[in-house]
């Protein structure tokens, strides 16, 4: 009798083990696979660096512990990668995309090259909410120290940009069209790092791609004069006396337009799946995302790169995007005019 009972318990234990294995289809799917994080910029820039830091430990937090690699898909400021993620890549959760938050709004602006619906991506989170800023190199040679100086500059101030759909182009054009700043945007640089190097060579006057991680040394040396940052109603100590965009976009309508233009930039490094990925995998990736961002090893790697990453979870990213896409058409039209017209 005791022997029979022992055999019965052993069989029950075996069945429970088998059921437990079957109970995690997400782990079964990812086991032995490779997850690719596609970055919509060239190697060496902020997006690329952040993605590679994030990728180092991400696989340990995904059920099944897949290998994780980073692949660069540069072009059109991230729009090439967004198009590929939406239309070409497998819809199974093995390919994720990391591209500029401003690219998310291009369908809203009616850009026919943006062949995707931003509401249908599976938003996993944003790897950082770093507040970007705009500034000039050594006063642009004419003593520009404040945003008011920029608006009233007696020379054309050239801003370097990675693409027309990125904040490096959209933000200075907003200053030009909303406030009359004598700004000219020069596109074609592969990364914000290249823009900063061009400024140091005297090839450009300024940029709107400044972050603490990419520009701390230049700010501390006094070579880079930060004029304004995109954080609405916030003071960012690293940027010193630079004002916030909300300090100059104060009126009701102009403020609403500024929120549409600048607030997407607060999702500094958004990460998404293609549409149609099973919800269980999206949920598992969201959970793994936040676990990885809280992982001390990830924080250590980021610190070594002079970065302190502050994540935003997938639910919050999705909520913000839903809000952006619900903006009244008349405000969208004005935002487009401010940011897309030379």
C-alpha positions in Angstrom: 0.0 0.0 0.0 2.8 2.4 0.9 4.6 1.5 -2.3 1.5 2.2 -4.3 1.0 5.5 -2.5 4.6 6.4 -3.2 4.2 5.6 -6.9 1.0 7.7 -7.0 2.6 10.7 -5.5 5.5 10.4 -7.9 3.1 10.3 -10.8 1.2 13.3 -9.5 4.5 15.2 -9.0 5.5 14.3 -12.6 2.2 15.5 -13.9 2.4 18.7 -12.0 5.9 19.3 -13.4 4.7 18.7 -16.9 1.7 21.0 -16.3 4.0 23.7 -14.9 6.2 23.5 -18.0 3.1 23.8 -20.2 1.8 26.7 -18.1 4.3 29.1 -19.5 3.9 29.2 -23.3 5.8 32.5 -23.4 8.9 30.8 -22.0 8.5 27.9 -24.3 8.3 30.3 -27.3 11.4 32.3 -26.4 13.6 29.4 -25.2 16.6 29.1 -27.7 15.5 32.1 -29.8 17.1 35.4 -30.4 15.4 38.7 -29.8 16.6 41.6 -32.1 16.4 45.2 -31.0 16.4 47.3 -34.1 17.7 50.9 -33.7 16.6 53.5 -36.1 19.9 55.4 -36.1 23.6 54.7 -37.0 26.0 53.2 -34.5 27.6 55.5 -32.0 24.7 57.8 -31.1 22.5 58.0 -28.0 19.9 55.6 -29.3 22.5 53.0 -30.2 24.4 53.3 -26.9 21.2 53.1 -24.8 19.9 50.1 -26.7 23.2 48.2 -26.3 23.3 49.0 -22.6 19.7 47.7 -22.2 20.3 44.6 -24.3 23.1 43.3 -22.1 20.8 42.0 -19.4 17.3 42.0 -21.1 17.4 38.3 -22.0 17.8 37.3 -18.4 14.4 38.8 -17.6 12.4 37.5 -20.6 10.8 34.1 -19.9 12.9 31.4 -21.7 16.0 33.6 -21.5 16.5 34.3 -25.2 19.7 35.8 -26.6 19.3 39.6 -27.3 21.2 41.4 -30.1 21.1 45.0 -31.4 20.8 45.8 -35.1 21.1 49.3 -36.6 18.6 50.3 -39.3 19.3 53.9 -39.9 17.4 56.1 -42.3 14.9 59.0 -42.3 15.5 59.7 -38.6 14.1 56.4 -37.6 11.2 56.2 -40.0 12.8 53.6 -42.1 13.0 51.3 -39.1 9.4 52.1 -38.0 8.1 51.2 -41.4 10.1 47.9 -41.4 8.9 47.0 -37.9 5.3 47.7 -38.9 5.2 46.1 -42.4 8.0 43.6 -42.7 9.3 42.1 -39.5 7.7 39.0 -37.9 4.8 39.7 -35.6 5.8 37.2 -33.0 7.8 39.3 -30.4 11.3 38.4 -31.7 11.9 41.8 -33.2 11.6 45.1 -31.3 12.1 48.6 -32.5 13.8 51.6 -30.9 13.2 54.9 -32.8 12.7 58.6 -32.2 9.5 59.4 -30.4 8.9 62.2 -32.9 8.6 59.6 -35.6 5.4 58.4 -33.8 3.6 61.6 -34.8 4.5 61.6 -38.6 1.3 59.7 -39.5 -0.7 62.3 -37.5 1.0 65.0 -39.6 -0.1 63.2 -42.8 3.4 62.1 -43.9 2.8 59.5 -46.6 6.2 58.0 -46.1 5.1 57.0 -42.6 3.4 53.7 -43.5 2.3 52.7 -40.0 -0.4 53.4 -37.4 1.4 54.4 -34.2 -1.5 53.2 -32.1 -1.1 49.6 -33.3 2.5 49.0 -32.2 3.0 47.0 -29.0 4.6 49.6 -26.7 7.0 48.0 -24.3 8.3 51.1 -22.6 10.8 53.9 -22.9 14.3 53.3 -21.8 14.8 56.9 -20.7 12.9 60.1 -20.2 16.0 62.3 -20.5 15.0 65.9 -21.3 16.6 67.2 -24.4 17.9 70.8 -24.9 18.9 73.2 -27.6 22.1 75.3 -27.6 24.8 76.9 -29.6 28.6 76.5 -29.7 30.5 79.4 -28.1 27.6 81.8 -28.6 27.4 81.0 -32.3 30.2 83.5 -32.6 28.0 86.5 -31.8 27.5 86.1 -28.1 24.2 84.2 -28.0 23.7 83.2 -24.4 19.9 83.0 -24.0 16.9 82.0 -26.0 16.0 85.7 -26.4 19.4 86.3 -27.9 18.7 83.5 -30.4 15.3 85.0 -31.4 16.9 88.5 -32.0 20.2 87.3 -33.5 21.6 89.4 -36.4 22.9 86.4 -38.2 21.5 83.1 -39.5 22.1 80.5 -36.9 22.7 77.0 -38.4 21.4 74.0 -36.5 22.6 70.5 -37.4 20.0 67.7 -37.8 19.9 64.0 -38.3 16.6 64.0 -40.2 13.5 66.2 -40.9 11.3 63.9 -38.7 13.6 64.2 -35.7 13.6 66.7 -32.9 17.0 68.0 -34.2 15.0 69.5 -37.0 11.5 70.0 -35.6 12.5 72.0 -32.6 14.6 74.7 -34.3 12.0 75.1 -37.0 9.4 75.7 -34.3 11.6 78.5 -32.9 11.9 79.9 -36.4 8.2 79.7 -37.3 6.6 80.4 -33.9 9.0 83.1 -32.7 10.9 84.4 -35.7 14.3 83.1 -34.8 16.8 83.4 -37.8 17.4 79.7 -37.9 18.5 77.4 -40.7 18.4 73.6 -40.3 21.0 71.5 -42.1 20.0 67.8 -42.3 22.1 64.8 -43.2 24.2 64.1 -40.1 24.0 60.4 -39.0 24.0 61.0 -35.2 23.8 63.8 -32.7 27.4 63.0 -31.9 28.4 63.9 -35.5 26.4 67.2 -35.1 28.4 68.1 -31.9 31.7 67.3 -33.7 30.6 69.5 -36.6 29.9 72.3 -34.2 33.3 72.0 -32.6 34.8 72.3 -36.2 32.9 75.5 -36.8 30.7 73.8 -39.4 27.5 74.5 -37.4 26.3 76.9 -34.8 23.9 74.8 -32.8 21.8 71.7 -32.2 18.6 70.5 -30.5 20.0 67.1 -29.7 21.6 67.9 -26.4 21.3 65.5 -23.5 23.3 65.1 -20.3 24.8 61.9 -21.6 26.0 63.3 -24.9 27.0 66.8 -23.9 28.1 67.0 -20.2 31.7 67.7 -21.0 31.0 70.4 -23.5 28.5 72.1 -21.2 30.9 72.0 -18.2 33.8 73.4 -20.4 31.6 76.4 -21.4 31.9 75.6 -25.1 28.2 74.7 -25.3 25.7 77.4 -24.4 22.3 75.7 -23.5 19.4 78.1 -24.3 16.2 76.1 -23.9 15.0 72.6 -23.0 11.9 70.7 -23.9 10.7 69.8 -20.4 7.3 71.5 -19.9 7.1 73.3 -16.6 10.3 71.8 -15.2 13.7 73.1 -14.2 16.6 70.8 -15.2 19.6 71.6 -13.1 22.2 70.2 -15.6 21.1 72.9 -18.1 21.8 75.8 -15.7 19.9 79.0 -16.5 18.3 77.6 -19.7 14.5 78.1 -19.8 11.8 75.6 -20.5 9.8 75.7 -23.7 6.7 76.4 -21.5 8.4 79.6 -20.4 8.0 81.1 -23.9 4.9 79.1 -25.2 2.6 80.5 -22.6 -0.7 81.3 -24.5 -3.5 78.7 -24.6 -3.2 77.7 -28.2 0.6 78.0 -28.5 1.1 76.0 -25.4 -1.1 73.2 -26.7 0.8 73.2 -29.9 4.1 73.1 -28.0 2.9 70.2 -25.9 2.2 68.2 -29.1 5.6 69.1 -30.6 7.8 68.7 -27.6 6.2 66.2 -25.2 6.8 63.2 -27.4 10.5 63.9 -26.8 10.0 63.0 -23.2 9.8 59.4 -24.3 13.4 59.6 -25.1 14.0 55.9 -26.1 10.7 54.2 -26.9 10.7 50.5 -27.5 7.9 48.7 -29.5 6.9 45.4 -31.1 5.1 45.2 -34.5 1.3 45.1 -34.3 -0.3 41.7 -33.8 2.2 40.2 -31.4 0.3 38.0 -28.9 -0.8 39.9 -25.9 0.8 37.4 -23.5 4.2 38.1 -25.1 3.7 41.8 -25.1 2.8 41.6 -21.4 5.8 39.5 -20.6 8.1 41.9 -22.5 6.7 44.8 -20.6 7.4 43.1 -17.3 10.9 42.1 -18.4 11.5 45.6 -19.6 10.9 47.2 -16.2 12.7 44.4 -14.4 15.7 45.0 -16.6 15.6 48.8 -16.1 15.6 48.1 -12.3 18.4 45.6 -12.5 21.6 46.9 -10.7 23.8 45.4 -13.4 22.0 47.5 -16.0 22.4 50.6 -13.9 26.1 49.9 -13.5 26.7 49.5 -17.2 24.7 52.8 -17.8 26.8 54.6 -15.2 30.0 53.5 -16.9 28.7 55.2 -20.1 27.9 58.4 -18.1 24.2 57.7 -18.3 21.5 57.4 -15.6 18.5 55.9 -17.3 15.0 56.7 -16.1 12.4 54.4 -17.6 8.7 54.8 -18.5 6.6 51.7 -18.6 4.7 50.5 -21.6 1.2 51.5 -20.2 2.3 55.1 -19.8 3.9 55.3 -23.2 0.7 53.9 -24.7 -1.4 56.4 -22.8 0.6 59.4 -24.0 0.5 58.2 -27.6 -3.3 57.8 -27.5 -3.5 61.4 -26.2 -1.2 62.7 -28.9 -3.1 61.0 -31.7 -6.4 62.5 -30.3 -5.2 66.1 -30.8 -7.7 68.3 -32.7 -6.9 68.6 -36.4 -6.6 72.4 -36.4 -3.8 72.2 -33.8 -2.1 69.4 -35.7 -2.1 71.5 -38.8 -0.6 74.5 -37.0 2.0 72.2 -35.3 2.9 70.9 -38.7 3.3 74.4 -40.1 5.6 75.3 -37.2 7.8 72.3 -37.5 8.0 71.2 -41.1 8.3 74.4 -43.1 11.7 75.9 -43.8 
